[in-house]
C-alpha cells in the first residue's frame, strides 16, 4: 500500500541530511511501528506522505501510495490517508464535539443526512455519545485525542498515520487510546503507521518495526519484533533504552553473562517467564547490588527547609465552574526533586501555573523560601527564583533561529556577535562554555540555524530546557519534560536533573512518564479529586500501585520486594559520560567544521552557476513585473479617462454609476489574474488572515480619525506575498471593514485605492529587496524604505483618489472643488500617511519575517 524508495530529506540551509536512503513498505492491513532517536526525522518522514503537510527542504527519492507518487495524488485520494498529530490542541479546529466530527465531511460537501449518520455511528463506536454536544475546550487531554482519532476515522481512511498520539496522556488514557487504535486494525483491517517512543504498549503488537538509524544513514527494517530487539541489543544501540522492560532485563543479563538472545522477551508475560527461567542468576545480581534499596526508604529531607509551600489553596477557572483545586496543600523541600502525577485534567499544570504566579488562586497561600509570593516582585520571581518549562515548549520561542533563542539568554553575547559559519561551535565554546556544554550535551548542534518552530517535538523540548537552565534559577519547574524525547534522551535528561539537584536546585516536575519519574524523584505526589492524596518516596509510592506503577514492578512483583526499576536489580548505571562533554565529542565538532569547509570548497562551482541562473531569473521576473505594471497603468489611465468624461457629462447625478465602473474595472485585472493562475489554498489562507488583521485593526482604531492600519497591511501583503495579493488584501479590507463603518459609493473608490497601494508595494518591495536586504530576510533599512513608500503612497495615491471622489459628489463644480478638497484634506492625509508608516515600522519586520517563514515551510 505504501512504499518509500531511496527517500531522503534535508533542510535547505543545512549541510547534513536529516535522513537518507529510507526504503521500506507498509503492506495493506498491517501495523508498522516507526522508531528512532529524537530528531532523526520520523515526523518529517510521515508528514511527507501528505504533500501539503510536508516540511520545506531538499527531497530525494519517492513515496508511493497504492502505486502512485504521492505528489500526483488528487485531494480525494489524499483524503483516504488519515493523520493524527502529536500536537493534540492544535488539531482541533471547531468549538463543538459534533462539529469537529463533521468538519471534514462538510468540506467534502457531503449531504447532511449522510453526514449525521456517519458522525453518529463514529460517536457510538468510540464511546463519545455522553459528550457529543460539549464544547471542545471543556474536554480532557485524553478525550481531545480520542476526538482527533474519531474525526480522522469518520473520513473512512484506508491508511491511518499516528505521530506520537499518546505523548501527553496519562497511563490509563494511553492504554485506552492505543487499544482503540489496534481495535481499528483488528475490526476493519485499517493499515496503520505509528511513530512512538514509549514502546511498552505497542512493540509486541506491531507487525513490522522500522528503525530510522541516522548513524548508518539508512533505514533498518526487521519484520519480526524479536529480531528487532535482538538487533538493538547485539549492536548496543541507544534505542535499547526504549525497548519493553522485559527486553531490557534480558539486555542487562546479556551484557553481563553473554546470555542467549534466541528468544528475547518482549511482553510482561514473556518477562515473567524469562525471570523464572533465569531467577538464580538474576537474583544473584539483586543480592549483590551495591545500589542499596533499603537506603531509599529513608527520607533525607526531613530537616531541610521548605522551598515551596501551598496552604489551603482553592482555584476554579470561573465562578460557575467546579473547583480544580480544593483545600490543596503541597510542600517541596530545598534541593528536592518532587514529581506530581495524576490523570489528565486533574489540575497538575494548574498547580504549576499558580506556583509560577502565572495565575492567582481564589484563596490560600503560596510561599517561596518562607516568603508569601504576593510580597515578591514579579521581576524577582521570573528567572531569578523560578525557571518554568511549559508543556508546550513553543510558547517560549519568539526568534527566527534556535541559536538566537539561546543567545538571548546569555548576557553580553548576541546573535550579531556570532555568524553561523565554520567553527561555530568553537566560537560558542570560547565565548560561553556553559552554553556550549548544553548544546553538545543535548545534541542540538544540527538545528542551531533552523527556526525553533520547524524542529521536532523532542528537539523543541531540549531547546526550551536549555533556555530555562541558562537563567540559573533557584527553582526549576518542568511540565511534561520528556514529551517527544526518545528513551536514551530521557536517560540523559534524568542524569542532568540529578546533576542540578547536586548543585542545590529545587526541581518540581509534572509527568505521566512513570519510569522517568521513578528514576529521578526524591518524592512523588498523586493528585486526585482536587488534592494530593498520596505522597511518598518512589519505592513506597510504586510498590503497591497497580496502574500507576512501572512495568518492571509488574514483572518482578512476585519475585522481589522493592524492585521498581531495572537498576534496582543490576545496579545504577555509570552516568559520568553523560554529565560531561568528552574529548571525543570535541574532536567530532572539529571534524564537523572541517567537513563543512571541504563541502563549501567542493560546491563552489555549483554555487556560482546557481548565482548566474538566479541572476537571469531575477532579470526575467523584473521584466514580467514591469510588463504587468505597464498593463495595469494602461487600464488605470483608461479608468481615469472614463471617470473624467463621465464627471463632465453626468456629474450632477451619476457618481454612483462611476463607483460601479471603478469597482468593476478594479476587479477585472484581479479576476483575470486569478483565472489564469491557480492560487493555492495556502496562499488564500494567508491573504484571509492578513485581511482579518487589517479589518480588526481598523475597527480598534475607529476613535482616531485617519489613524488606521489598513494601508500598512495592504503594503505588507504586497511586499511579503506578491502585487496581486496586495491588491486583493487591500480591496477586501476596505469592503469588509465598511460593514462596520457603512457601505456606500465611496466603498468602490476605497477598494481601488487600497488595492492599488498594495499592488505597487509588491513591485517596489521586490526591487528594493535586492538592493537593501543583502542576504538578510528583512533588513531594518528595507523596512524604513517600505515605511517611506507607505507614507507617500497613502498621501498621494489614496488621498488623491478619495479627494477626487469627494469632488465628484459636488455635482458640476468638480474643477472648483477638487483643489479645495485636496488642500483641506492635507491634514488628514498626513495623519493617514504617518500612521501607515508607523504601523509598518512596528509590524513590518516581524510580520514579513513570519510570512516568509510560512511561505518557506509550506512551499507557498
Secondary structure, 3 states (H helix, E strand, C coil): CEEEEEEEEECCCCCCCCEEEEEEEECCCCEEEEECCCCCCHHHHHHCCCHHHCCCCEEEEEEEECCEEHHHCCHHHHCCEEEECCCHHHHCCCCEHHHHHHHHHHHCCCCHHHHHHHHHHHHHHHCCHHHCCCEHHHCCHHHHHHHHHHHHHCCCCCEEEEECCCCCCCHHHHHHHHHHHHHHHHHHCCEEEEECCCCCCCHHHCCEEEEEEHHHCEEEEECCHHHHHHHHHHCCCHHHHHCCHHHHHHHHHHHHHCCCCCCCCCCHHHHHHHHHHCHHHHHHHHHCCCCCHHHHCCCCCCCCCEEEEEEEEEECCCCCCCCCEEEEEEEEECCCEEEEECCCCCCHHHHHHHHCCCCCCCEEEEEECCEEHHHCCHHHHECCCEEEECCCHHHHCCCCCHHHHHHCCCCCCCHHHCCCCCCHHHHHHHHCHHHHHHHHHCCCHHHCCCCCCCCCHHHHHHHHHHHHHCCCCCEEEEECCCCCCCHHHHHHHHHHHHHHHHCCCEEEEECCCHHHHHHHCCEEEEEECCEEEEEECHHHHHHCCCCCCCHHHHHHCCCCCCCCCCHHHHCCCCCHHHCCCCHHHHHHHHHHHHHHHHHHHHCHHHHHHHHHHHHHHHHHHHHHHHHHHHHHHHHHHHHHHHHHHHHHHHCCCCHHHHHHHHHHHHHHHHHHHHHHCCCCHHHHHHHHHHHHHHHHHHHHCCCCCCCCCHHHHHHHHHHHCCHHHHHHHHHHHHHHHHHHHCCCCHHHHHHHHHHHHHHHHHHHHHHHHHHHCCCCCCCHHHHHHHHHHHHHHHHHHHHHHHHHHHHHCCCCCHHHHHHHHHHHCHHHHHHHHHHHHHHHHHHHHHHHHHHHHHHHHCCC
